[in-house]
Amino acid sequence: MRVAVIVRNKSAGMSLEQIRVLIDGEAQGRQEVLKAHLRDLDERTRAIERSREMTEHALRCRAHDIVACPRFAGFVADLTEGRTPSVRPDEWHF
């Protein structure tokens, strides 16, 4: 069971230290580790959703050069304009 928990959580992005806290019944900070992992999973989920949107748009886009597409540029505007990278769809500008 312990090995399965380690493997599953490692593949989900948990560090070995986080997993140690998770499976050690005596370890302090279990709630904090789990909350931090949930925040990380939420952020990664948003990043994957954004990548999916970009990919779907690229498939439908008629622009020969996707970099020249104004809508596609909106997906990466945070990065090209020197702002903090955003993974929240409500912050996408296109």
Buried (B, 14 or more C-beta within 10 A) or exposed (E): EEEEEBEEBEEEEBEEEBBEBBBEEEEEEBEEBBEEBEEBEEEEEBBEEBEEBBEEBEEEBEEEEBEEBEBBBBBBBBEEEEEEEBBEEEBBEE
